[in-house]
Amino acid sequence: MKRILIISPYFPPANTPDMQRVRMSLPHYRAFGWDPVVLAVDIRFQGAVIEPELLETVPADVRVVKCGALPPRWAKWFLLGTLGLRCWPFLFWRGTRMLRRERFDLILFSNTQFITFTLGPIWKRWFGVPYALDFQDPWRTNYYELPGSRKPPGGWKYQFARLQAFLFEGWCVRGACAAMSVSPMYLEDLRARYPGFKTTPTDVIQFGVSPGDMKHAAALPEPAHRFSRDHGEIHLVYTGASGPVMPHALTVLFVALRQYRELHPESASRFRLHFVGTSYAAPGKAKASVEPIAESCGVGDMVIEVPNRIGYLESLRLQLNADVLLLLGSSDAAYSPSKMYTYFLTGRPMLAVVFRDSVMEMLLDNLNCSFMARFRNDTPKHEAYAEIHRCFDLILNGLQPGTLPERSEAYFKAHFTSNELTRRQCTLFDTGIAGVGKSTPS
């Protein structure tokens, strides 16, 4: 059996988006010929929100090696705020020791701490072990320079991250034996920047979802954020980051809600829109980002926001409790939210507000699982408002049989379950190492 060393700085019990692919893939790698070993940062140094229940989803027989990192409380003195910078030397030394003593056929970098990708070319040169890259987000991007985009976050830190991308992305990409991404656009951008990358084996592999996670979530106690049913309220729920990430879709939704209330005040009074876990901040440090937009649109009294980050399994529990689930698109056309797959698995009705010609629109069309209000930012939104109003009417009438889209269950199973997506990863790994030959550490 081939052996793969997976670099995932964040790891359970931490609750971060960029370790979810690894976590959900670990139960399946061996079935497709790959024995995984994970190299992660010790939870004491990660500085992430903790969700102990996630540990139950990690197979007990998978080896997880921990390394240190500069503690978060010290990082500000050294201008090293991100985990990738804080842990780079520790990953380097621990990984180097492992590669000297053990045989690995491939190293996979699956995280969004992109500076860790630079370990790939170093270890490849020293030990001859090929490496693969997982682009869950774009490393180098011009998103914030596009017309209509919001101001880049982070000030000089954003500029520093952009400089890192400019200096190191090409070096890492050119040496990779394979690459995968959640969006075809990320790979297209890389091919445009690096012509040699056109011959590198690649695949577009979504995060997908593990049905086992939903079972774990259903067994949890009722979440702290509960829904009142005292007066026939109807609860529309969105979980995960939003606010500044998707202000255009939020504005379309809230303007449509205001218009609907003006037309049908008594019926609309039953709606409650919940936005839970809208930032990555811990409790007590998070700031509301959705409620101010709702206030500006005149529907602040109908919107409830919990801005602090919540647990992954807790978010699934909330989704199961919802009457209707909300999906919001981003002006970044490549945006592909992993929550749409957990949404699908709940079986709950969905309302999506999406940009036309986006990856998200394409995926939802293929899944056929959601009412969709489609819009462009530079044109009138009348059609989107009308679609949202139609959805509100159907919800108030109890979503009678025949009103919901006929979900593409077979397509979902073939493209978005963790077992199938892990199989595709392993096929990509096999293709990648076949192109360079198997290597043995010196």
TORNU-729788 format. One line per 10 residues: number of its first residue (from 1); their letters; for each residue x, y, z of N, C-alpha, C. Coordinates in steps of 0.05 Angstrom, whole numbers. Last residue first. Layout:
<pts>
NUM> a> X:Y:Z:X:Y:Z:X:Y:Z ~ ...;
</pts>
This chain:
<pts>
442> sptskgvgai> 324:187:15:353:180:19:360:179:48 ~ 261:158:2:277:177:16:306:168:18 ~ 243:138:-63:249:129:-36:267:149:-22 ~ 189:146:-109:215:154:-98:218:143:-70 ~ 160:128:-171:161:126:-142:189:132:-131 ~ 150:176:-223:162:151:-213:162:151:-183 ~ 123:216:-246:150:223:-237:165:198:-226 ~ 74:197:-262:89:215:-280:117:221:-272 ~ 55:170:-219:63:154:-243:79:171:-262 ~ 39:210:-185:65:197:-179:74:179:-202;
432> gtdfltcqrr> -10:226:-212:12:244:-207:39:230:-202 ~ -42:180:-213:-33:192:-238:-9:210:-234 ~ -49:174:-158:-37:153:-174:-26:163:-200 ~ -76:222:-146:-49:216:-134:-35:195:-150 ~ -124:214:-174:-106:237:-182:-78:232:-171 ~ -144:171:-146:-138:168:-174:-119:190:-184 ~ -150:197:-97:-130:176:-99:-124:170:-128 ~ -192:234:-109:-166:243:-99:-145:222:-104 ~ -232:197:-121:-222:214:-142:-195:226:-134 ~ -241:175:-70:-233:158:-93:-220:174:-115;
422> tlenstfhak> -260:220:-44:-234:209:-36:-223:190:-58 ~ -309:225:-69:-289:246:-73:-261:237:-64 ~ -335:179:-51:-330:182:-79:-308:203:-84 ~ -336:189:5:-324:165:-5:-316:168:-35 ~ -365:237:10:-336:236:17:-322:212:6 ~ -406:257:-45:-402:242:-20:-372:238:-15 ~ -412:282:-95:-407:299:-71:-406:283:-45 ~ -422:252:-141:-404:274:-143:-396:287:-116 ~ -460:212:-135:-437:207:-152:-415:228:-151 ~ -498:235:-102:-483:212:-92:-458:207:-109;
412> fyaesreplt> -518:275:-137:-505:282:-111:-487:259:-102 ~ -540:245:-178:-518:263:-184:-503:270:-158 ~ -581:219:-149:-560:203:-162:-535:221:-168 ~ -614:263:-134:-600:246:-114:-577:230:-126 ~ -633:319:-150:-617:299:-165:-600:282:-146 ~ -700:336:-131:-671:335:-125:-657:313:-141 ~ -745:375:-159:-739:346:-157:-709:342:-155 ~ -765:432:-120:-750:420:-142:-746:390:-137 ~ -833:435:-93:-804:434:-89:-790:423:-114 ~ -885:428:-108:-874:455:-109:-844:456:-106;
402> gpqlgnlild> -902:376:-101:-899:386:-128:-887:414:-130 ~ -937:387:-41:-925:369:-59:-925:379:-88 ~ -928:454:-13:-945:432:-20:-930:413:-40 ~ -908:492:28:-892:477:8:-906:451:0 ~ -942:523:59:-934:497:68:-918:480:49 ~ -951:574:44:-972:554:37:-964:526:44 ~ -904:598:56:-927:604:73:-951:585:68 ~ -873:578:14:-867:571:42:-891:575:60 ~ -896:603:-30:-897:574:-28:-891:565:1 ~ -884:657:-19:-912:648:-21:-914:618:-17;
392> fcrhieayae> -828:656:-20:-842:662:5:-871:653:4 ~ -821:645:-75:-813:625:-55:-826:630:-28 ~ -840:692:-96:-854:667:-103:-847:646:-83 ~ -802:727:-76:-830:730:-68:-845:705:-73 ~ -757:709:-104:-757:707:-75:-786:709:-64 ~ -773:722:-156:-769:694:-149:-769:690:-119 ~ -775:778:-152:-800:763:-158:-797:734:-151 ~ -721:791:-144:-741:797:-123:-767:780:-127 ~ -700:773:-193:-692:760:-168:-712:766:-146 ~ -725:809:-228:-730:780:-231:-722:765:-205;
382> hkptdnrfra> -703:859:-211:-732:853:-209:-738:823:-210 ~ -654:882:-208:-657:857:-194:-686:848:-193 ~ -615:911:-263:-638:911:-244:-643:883:-233 ~ -543:901:-262:-568:903:-276:-591:903:-255 ~ -495:890:-237:-497:914:-252:-523:917:-268 ~ -498:840:-212:-496:864:-195:-500:890:-210 ~ -550:796:-230:-524:807:-236:-522:834:-221 ~ -583:737:-202:-580:766:-208:-552:772:-217 ~ -633:691:-184:-608:696:-198:-607:726:-204 ~ -657:651:-137:-661:679:-146:-634:687:-158;
372> mfscnlndll> -681:586:-135:-658:603:-141:-667:631:-151 ~ -695:531:-94:-706:555:-107:-683:574:-111 ~ -656:472:-102:-662:497:-89:-678:516:-107 ~ -636:428:-128:-646:424:-100:-656:449:-87 ~ -605:411:-172:-633:417:-174:-647:414:-147 ~ -552:401:-182:-564:387:-160:-595:390:-160 ~ -542:434:-226:-538:405:-229:-552:389:-206 ~ -555:484:-204:-570:474:-227:-567:444:-230 ~ -515:486:-166:-543:484:-157:-561:475:-180 ~ -470:491:-199:-473:468:-181:-502:464:-172;
362> memvsdrfvv> -480:540:-224:-477:516:-240:-482:491:-222 ~ -480:576:-181:-504:573:-197:-503:546:-213 ~ -426:570:-165:-448:563:-147:-474:558:-162 ~ -398:592:-207:-396:563:-202:-418:553:-184 ~ -440:638:-244:-421:631:-222:-420:601:-220 ~ -479:660:-277:-453:651:-289:-432:645:-268 ~ -508:704:-229:-509:689:-254:-481:683:-263 ~ -505:695:-159:-497:710:-182:-499:692:-207 ~ -562:678:-118:-536:672:-130:-531:691:-154 ~ -594:655:-65:-592:681:-79:-564:681:-91;
352> almprgtlfy> -636:600:-52:-609:610:-58:-611:636:-73 ~ -670:563:-6:-672:586:-23:-644:598:-27 ~ -691:495:5:-670:516:3:-679:539:-14 ~ -718:445:51:-720:464:28:-699:485:29 ~ -676:391:75:-692:414:80:-695:431:54 ~ -642:348:71:-668:345:58:-686:369:62 ~ -590:346:89:-612:350:109:-639:344:97 ~ -560:345:43:-563:320:58:-585:322:79 ~ -560:398:26:-573:378:10:-579:353:27 ~ -528:421:67:-556:429:63:-571:408:48;
342> tymkspsyaa> -480:397:55:-493:389:80:-523:398:79 ~ -473:423:6:-475:394:7:-487:384:33 ~ -470:477:17:-492:468:1:-495:438:1 ~ -423:486:46:-448:482:61:-471:472:44 ~ -382:498:13:-385:470:20:-411:465:35 ~ -390:544:-40:-393:539:-11:-398:510:-5 ~ -350:570:-82:-364:545:-82:-368:536:-53 ~ -332:623:-125:-340:615:-98:-357:590:-99 ~ -320:644:-173:-309:618:-168:-318:607:-141 ~ -339:696:-174:-354:676:-189:-344:647:-184;
332> dssgllllvd> -348:736:-123:-327:719:-133:-340:696:-147 ~ -394:753:-100:-387:766:-126:-362:752:-138 ~ -430:696:-75:-409:717:-72:-404:729:-100 ~ -495:676:-51:-473:676:-69:-454:699:-64 ~ -525:639:1:-519:665:-10:-494:664:-27 ~ -580:601:22:-553:601:10:-549:628:-3 ~ -620:578:76:-612:600:58:-584:596:48 ~ -671:531:88:-643:538:90:-636:559:69 ~ -729:527:129:-718:532:102:-689:540:106 ~ -733:508:181:-756:504:162:-746:507:133;
322> anlqlrlsel> -681:474:217:-691:496:201:-716:488:186 ~ -656:431:241:-679:443:255:-693:465:238 ~ -613:419:209:-634:399:211:-659:411:224 ~ -582:464:219:-593:460:192:-616:440:193 ~ -566:455:272:-583:477:266:-597:474:238 ~ -532:411:262:-556:408:279:-576:430:274 ~ -492:435:233:-509:415:220:-534:410:236 ~ -470:467:273:-483:480:250:-501:460:235 ~ -449:428:306:-471:444:316:-486:458:293 ~ -408:410:274:-431:392:279:-455:407:290;
312> ygirnpveiv> -377:457:276:-386:446:250:-410:428:255 ~ -392:509:324:-381:483:316:-393:473:290 ~ -388:579:306:-399:557:320:-387:531:310 ~ -364:645:314:-362:619:301:-374:597:318 ~ -410:699:326:-386:683:333:-387:656:319 ~ -459:724:311:-435:728:295:-411:710:301 ~ -521:712:300:-502:702:320:-474:703:306 ~ -577:751:285:-550:743:278:-535:734:303 ~ -641:755:258:-626:749:282:-598:739:274 ~ -689:797:229:-663:783:226:-649:779:253;
302> mdgvgcseai> -730:831:233:-737:803:225:-712:785:223 ~ -713:881:244:-729:868:265:-735:839:258 ~ -689:898:197:-672:891:220:-687:875:241 ~ -707:916:149:-718:891:159:-702:881:183 ~ -685:959:121:-711:962:134:-723:937:145 ~ -635:959:102:-656:952:83:-683:953:95 ~ -605:971:146:-604:990:124:-626:985:103 ~ -614:923:175:-624:949:185:-626:969:163 ~ -585:887:144:-614:884:147:-627:910:156 ~ -534:906:152:-545:907:125:-575:904:126;
292> pevsakakgp> -528:897:208:-527:925:197:-539:927:169 ~ -534:839:209:-555:857:220:-553:886:210 ~ -484:821:189:-509:817:173:-531:837:183 ~ -445:830:225:-440:840:198:-465:837:180 ~ -425:838:292:-447:833:273:-440:845:246 ~ -363:812:314:-380:835:309:-401:828:288 ~ -333:773:367:-344:776:340:-362:800:338 ~ -316:764:417:-298:780:400:-310:785:372 ~ -354:733:442:-345:757:456:-326:774:439 ~ -331:672:413:-352:687:428:-340:710:444;
282> aaystgvfhl> -282:683:360:-293:669:383:-315:685:397 ~ -292:692:289:-283:701:315:-296:684:337 ~ -308:686:238:-290:665:248:-281:671:277 ~ -379:698:230:-351:706:229:-334:683:239 ~ -430:676:234:-423:692:210:-395:702:209 ~ -462:640:264:-433:634:258:-423:650:235 ~ -524:648:232:-509:637:255:-481:630:248 ~ -579:681:220:-552:679:209:-533:672:232 ~ -647:674:208:-626:669:226:-599:666:211 ~ -707:705:201:-683:698:186:-660:697:205;
272> rfrsasephl> -774:691:206:-750:698:222:-726:688:206 ~ -840:707:187:-813:700:179:-793:709:200 ~ -889:727:201:-882:701:211:-853:693:205 ~ -897:774:174:-890:776:202:-882:749:214 ~ -918:762:125:-889:765:127:-879:766:156 ~ -973:763:135:-960:738:128:-930:740:133 ~ -981:818:146:-988:798:166:-973:772:161 ~ -962:846:99:-950:851:126:-956:828:146 ~ -952:843:40:-966:823:57:-955:825:85 ~ -925:887:19:-948:876:5:-965:858:22;
262> eryqrlavfl> -884:896:55:-901:919:48:-927:909:34 ~ -860:846:55:-874:855:79:-892:879:73 ~ -837:848:5:-857:828:10:-873:836:35 ~ -799:888:11:-821:891:-9:-844:872:-2 ~ -766:863:49:-780:888:55:-803:893:36 ~ -747:820:18:-763:815:43:-778:840:51 ~ -718:846:-21:-742:830:-29:-760:824:-5 ~ -679:867:11:-696:885:-3:-722:870:-12 ~ -655:820:29:-668:837:48:-686:858:34 ~ -634:797:-19:-652:782:-2:-668:801:16;
252> vtlahpmvpg> -599:838:-37:-621:829:-54:-642:815:-37 ~ -564:840:7:-580:863:0:-604:855:-17 ~ -539:790:4:-555:797:27:-574:820:21 ~ -513:795:-45:-535:775:-43:-552:781:-18 ~ -476:836:-31:-495:840:-53:-519:820:-51 ~ -444:817:11:-463:839:16:-484:842:-6 ~ -409:772:27:-431:770:7:-452:792:11 ~ -371:784:64:-364:766:43:-384:766:20 ~ -393:815:104:-376:828:84:-369:811:60 ~ -440:766:114:-434:794:119:-417:806:97;
242> sagtyvlhie> -411:703:130:-427:719:111:-420:748:115 ~ -398:636:151:-388:664:146:-406:677:125 ~ -454:597:177:-427:602:166:-422:631:160 ~ -521:584:159:-499:579:177:-472:585:163 ~ -586:609:157:-561:608:143:-539:603:164 ~ -655:595:156:-630:593:170:-606:593:150 ~ -719:614:172:-701:611:150:-673:614:161 ~ -776:593:204:-748:599:209:-731:592:184 ~ -837:620:221:-823:603:201:-794:612:201 ~ -882:618:277:-859:629:263:-848:609:243;
232> ghdrsfrhap> -928:609:306:-927:601:278:-904:612:262 ~ -916:626:357:-936:641:341:-935:634:312 ~ -879:590:379:-902:599:394:-924:611:378 ~ -831:570:365:-854:561:349:-880:571:361 ~ -764:592:363:-790:594:376:-812:585:356 ~ -704:557:362:-725:570:346:-751:569:360 ~ -639:568:393:-664:553:388:-685:570:374 ~ -575:560:404:-592:578:388:-617:562:380 ~ -553:514:427:-559:537:444:-577:557:430 ~ -583:453:401:-563:475:402:-572:498:419;
222> eplaaahkmd> -598:392:436:-608:416:422:-588:439:423 ~ -543:344:432:-565:358:446:-575:382:429 ~ -531:300:375:-523:322:393:-547:332:408 ~ -548:267:336:-546:256:363:-539:277:383 ~ -542:295:289:-570:289:298:-570:278:327 ~ -486:294:283:-500:319:289:-528:314:301 ~ -476:241:270:-464:252:294:-480:277:303 ~ -504:240:222:-512:222:243:-501:232:270 ~ -474:275:192:-501:282:197:-512:265:220 ~ -426:248:187:-427:273:203:-455:280:210;
212> gpsvgfqivd> -438:206:153:-433:200:181:-434:225:199 ~ -439:229:103:-464:223:116:-461:216:145 ~ -397:282:89:-397:255:100:-424:249:113 ~ -390:319:28:-401:315:55:-400:286:63 ~ -350:364:-12:-369:343:-8:-378:342:21 ~ -309:395:-34:-307:385:-7:-326:362:-2 ~ -295:376:-103:-308:392:-82:-302:380:-55 ~ -245:377:-148:-257:360:-128:-269:377:-106 ~ -219:377:-209:-237:394:-193:-252:376:-174 ~ -152:359:-220:-180:352:-219:-194:372:-202;
202> tpttkfgpyr> -92:346:-259:-109:362:-241:-137:351:-240 ~ -25:336:-278:-51:324:-273:-67:340:-252 ~ 6:386:-318:4:374:-291:-23:361:-288 ~ 6:414:-365:11:385:-367:9:371:-340 ~ -1:466:-349:-22:454:-366:-18:424:-369 ~ 42:486:-324:22:473:-307:1:459:-323 ~ 71:515:-360:79:487:-355:59:472:-339 ~ 48:567:-357:42:549:-380:49:520:-375 ~ 21:599:-309:44:581:-311:39:561:-333 ~ -25:631:-314:0:643:-304:25:626:-309;
192> arldelymps> -63:596:-335:-57:620:-349:-31:633:-340 ~ -63:556:-296:-54:549:-323:-47:574:-339 ~ -86:586:-254:-59:576:-251:-47:568:-279 ~ -137:596:-274:-119:618:-268:-90:609:-267 ~ -157:544:-275:-154:559:-300:-135:582:-297 ~ -159:532:-221:-140:517:-238:-136:532:-264 ~ -200:567:-206:-174:569:-193:-153:555:-210 ~ -243:549:-236:-231:575:-242:-204:579:-230 ~ -261:502:-215:-246:501:-240:-232:527:-246 ~ -254:493:-145:-265:509:-167:-249:506:-192;
182> vsmaacagrv> -226:463:-109:-255:463:-107:-269:478:-130 ~ -172:425:-137:-184:450:-128:-214:446:-126 ~ -107:394:-141:-136:393:-142:-147:420:-131 ~ -49:369:-174:-63:391:-160:-93:387:-162 ~ 16:339:-179:-13:339:-183:-25:361:-167 ~ 68:349:-171:62:327:-190:32:325:-196 ~ 98:414:-169:77:395:-160:73:374:-181 ~ 132:454:-187:144:429:-178:124:408:-170 ~ 100:498:-200:116:485:-221:127:458:-213 ~ 78:513:-151:61:501:-171:77:486:-192;
172> cwgeflfaql> 122:536:-123:108:512:-112:92:498:-134 ~ 136:578:-156:156:559:-148:143:533:-138 ~ 88:608:-158:98:595:-182:119:573:-176 ~ 83:626:-103:63:609:-116:74:594:-140 ~ 122:661:-83:124:633:-79:105:615:-94 ~ 114:716:-94:141:705:-93:141:675:-95 ~ 58:724:-93:73:732:-117:101:718:-118 ~ 47:708:-40:36:693:-63:51:699:-89 ~ 75:747:-11:83:719:-9:72:703:-33 ~ 45:792:-27:73:790:-34:83:761:-33;
162> rafqykwggp> -3:780:-1:-2:782:-31:26:780:-41 ~ 12:784:51:3:758:41:4:758:10 ~ 23:839:52:44:820:58:37:793:47 ~ -28:860:42:-7:865:23:17:846:27 ~ -54:842:89:-63:832:63:-41:836:42 ~ -25:872:125:-23:843:127:-33:830:100 ~ -39:924:116:-13:916:107:-10:885:108 ~ -107:908:116:-87:929:111:-61:918:101 ~ -150:872:126:-124:867:138:-102:888:133 ~ -187:863:65:-185:863:94:-155:862:102;
152> pkrsgpleyy> -199:908:10:-185:884:21:-183:886:51 ~ -265:931:-2:-238:938:5:-224:913:17 ~ -304:894:-51:-301:909:-26:-271:914:-21 ~ -315:905:-121:-305:889:-98:-302:907:-74 ~ -327:938:-164:-348:930:-146:-340:914:-122 ~ -276:912:-206:-297:932:-201:-319:922:-184 ~ -221:878:-173:-243:879:-193:-263:900:-186 ~ -185:874:-133:-180:895:-153:-202:897:-173 ~ -198:830:-104:-203:856:-92:-197:880:-110 ~ -181:788:-139:-209:792:-132:-215:821:-122;
142> ntrwpdqfdl> -134:769:-157:-139:797:-162:-168:805:-155 ~ -92:723:-121:-118:731:-132:-119:761:-137 ~ -60:666:-100:-56:692:-113:-81:700:-128 ~ -92:624:-79:-69:635:-64:-64:664:-75 ~ -161:610:-74:-138:619:-91:-116:630:-73 ~ -176:551:-34:-180:580:-41:-158:587:-60 ~ -159:501:-39:-186:505:-29:-195:534:-32 ~ -118:468:-74:-125:496:-74:-155:499:-65 ~ -71:424:-57:-100:426:-56:-107:456:-53 ~ -17:390:-88:-28:414:-76:-58:415:-78;
132> aypvgfwrkw> 33:340:-78:9:349:-91:-3:372:-75 ~ 101:317:-89:80:329:-73:57:339:-90 ~ 151:265:-86:134:284:-100:112:295:-81 ~ 213:260:-56:185:253:-52:168:273:-67 ~ 267:270:-53:257:259:-77:228:250:-76 ~ 291:296:-11:284:268:-7:272:255:-32 ~ 305:349:-28:321:335:-9:316:305:-8 ~ 265:364:-65:293:365:-73:311:348:-54 ~ 219:356:-35:222:341:-60:252:341:-68 ~ 227:392:6:227:364:12:231:347:-13;
122> ipgltftifq> 222:440:-25:245:434:-8:248:404:-3 ~ 171:438:-49:195:438:-65:220:431:-50 ~ 139:436:2:139:416:-19:163:416:-36 ~ 143:481:32:157:458:42:159:436:20 ~ 108:517:10:136:520:3:153:497:13 ~ 59:509:33:64:496:8:93:497:0 ~ 57:542:77:66:515:82:71:500:56 ~ 33:587:57:62:588:60:73:560:66 ~ -22:577:59:-7:572:34:23:572:37 ~ -65:551:92:-40:565:102:-19:561:80;
112> tnsflildfr> -106:520:76:-104:547:64:-83:564:77 ~ -93:451:56:-99:472:76:-98:499:62 ~ -59:401:41:-88:406:40:-95:425:62 ~ -9:374:10:-13:398:24:-43:406:20 ~ 18:310:11:-5:326:3:-8:350:22 ~ 69:271:-15:62:291:6:39:308:-4 ~ 81:202:-28:70:228:-36:66:245:-11 ~ 105:158:-8:103:160:-37:93:187:-46 ~ 152:151:44:127:162:35:127:164:5 ~ 187:117:94:181:119:65:154:131:61;
102> errlmrtgrw> 225:149:147:203:133:136:200:137:106 ~ 266:182:162:263:156:175:243:138:162 ~ 264:229:133:289:216:136:286:187:145 ~ 211:244:141:219:237:114:246:223:114 ~ 212:259:196:196:236:187:205:227:160 ~ 247:303:195:254:279:211:238:255:201 ~ 216:338:164:243:329:155:252:303:169 ~ 172:347:197:169:333:171:195:322:161 ~ 197:375:238:184:350:244:180:334:218 ~ 219:420:211:236:402:225:223:375:231;
92> flfpwcrlgl> 171:442:186:196:436:171:213:415:185 ~ 137:452:228:129:433:208:154:424:192 ~ 169:492:252:163:468:267:154:446:248 ~ 171:534:214:195:521:223:190:494:237 ~ 112:544:210:129:535:187:154:522:197 ~ 77:565:248:85:536:250:105:527:229 ~ 69:618:237:77:611:264:88:582:265 ~ 52:618:184:78:630:190:88:621:218 ~ 3:591:191:23:581:172:51:592:178 ~ -27:621:226:-16:596:236:6:586:217;
82> tgllfwkawr> -13:692:226:-26:668:215:-12:643:225 ~ 21:731:250:-6:726:260:-18:700:250 ~ 76:753:264:69:728:252:41:719:261 ~ 104:795:289:88:801:264:81:775:249 ~ 124:785:337:141:778:315:127:782:288 ~ 84:800:371:110:813:375:129:807:352 ~ 42:767:357:40:795:350:67:810:354 ~ 55:716:378:58:722:350:58:751:343 ~ 45:704:430:72:716:424:73:726:395 ~ -5:683:428:-1:707:445:26:720:440;
72> pplagckvvr> 1:637:396:-13:660:385:-7:686:402 ~ 67:607:398:40:612:410:27:637:399 ~ 95:575:343:97:598:360:69:604:372 ~ 86:504:349:83:529:334:88:552:354 ~ 97:433:342:92:457:356:88:481:337 ~ 62:375:316:86:392:320:78:417:334 ~ 39:308:315:35:336:322:62:350:324 ~ 11:259:273:35:269:286:32:299:291 ~ -34:208:272:-33:238:271:-8:247:287 ~ -55:151:240:-33:163:256:-33:193:251;
62> vdapvtelle> -117:119:248:-101:137:231:-80:152:249 ~ -149:91:281:-125:77:271:-109:94:252 ~ -194:121:292:-175:117:314:-149:105:304 ~ -218:170:247:-213:141:253:-190:138:273 ~ -256:223:270:-230:216:260:-224:187:267 ~ -303:236:296:-305:230:268:-278:222:255 ~ -290:250:347:-304:224:344:-306:216:314 ~ -270:301:343:-251:279:346:-264:251:342 ~ -314:334:342:-302:326:317:-282:304:319 ~ -326:346:395:-341:325:382:-329:316:355;
52> peivagqfri> -295:391:409:-285:364:416:-300:342:402 ~ -277:444:378:-302:428:377:-295:399:383 ~ -250:509:387:-249:480:392:-276:467:391 ~ -222:557:344:-245:549:360:-245:518:363 ~ -149:562:349:-174:559:334:-197:553:354 ~ -95:560:361:-109:585:364:-136:585:350 ~ -55:521:359:-70:527:335:-84:554:337 ~ -28:503:403:-16:525:389:-32:534:365 ~ -55:461:424:-47:482:443:-37:507:428 ~ -58:423:384:-81:440:388:-75:464:407;
42> dvalvvpdwg> -1:419:342:-14:412:367:-36:433:374 ~ -10:414:272:0:430:295:-16:421:320 ~ 3:353:236:-14:376:244:0:390:267 ~ 6:304:189:24:322:205:9:348:210 ~ -21:240:181:-26:269:182:-5:282:199 ~ -18:188:136:-7:198:161:-10:228:160 ~ -55:137:101:-50:165:108:-36:169:135 ~ -45:95:49:-45:94:78:-37:123:87 ~ -83:79:-7:-66:98:5:-68:98:35 ~ -122:47:-34:-94:41:-37:-74:60:-24;
32> faryhplsmr> -174:57:-23:-165:63:-50:-135:61:-53 ~ -181:46:29:-198:31:11:-189:35:-18 ~ -151:86:54:-140:58:52:-156:41:32 ~ -185:132:52:-160:130:37:-150:101:33 ~ -230:137:86:-233:124:60:-206:119:45 ~ -226:167:132:-237:140:134:-236:124:108 ~ -203:217:112:-187:197:126:-200:169:128 ~ -239:254:90:-226:234:72:-212:211:87 ~ -255:288:129:-275:271:117:-263:249:99 ~ -205:313:142:-220:299:162:-240:279:150;
22> vrqmdptnap> -192:338:93:-175:317:104:-191:300:124 ~ -234:375:89:-230:355:68:-213:331:79 ~ -228:406:135:-252:389:133:-247:368:111 ~ -191:444:143:-183:416:150:-205:397:145 ~ -212:494:131:-192:482:113:-181:455:121 ~ -251:511:169:-259:500:143:-238:485:128 ~ -242:487:237:-236:507:215:-244:495:189 ~ -239:471:298:-261:473:279:-254:495:259 ~ -197:424:331:-201:451:320:-224:450:299 ~ -185:373:351:-212:384:355:-216:412:346;
12> pfypsiilir> -175:370:280:-192:366:303:-176:361:329 ~ -127:417:254:-137:390:255:-155:387:280 ~ -84:458:216:-108:456:233:-118:427:231 ~ -43:437:180:-37:450:206:-60:450:225 ~ -33:385:146:-58:399:153:-53:412:180 ~ -4:345:101:2:369:117:-23:385:121 ~ 3:277:98:-16:299:93:-9:322:112 ~ 35:228:64:39:246:87:22:271:81 ~ 19:164:44:16:192:39:19:208:64 ~ 39:103:14:37:119:39:37:149:31;
2> km> 10:44:-16:25:69:-18:20:86:7 ~ 17:-24:0:0:0:0:18:25:0;
</pts>
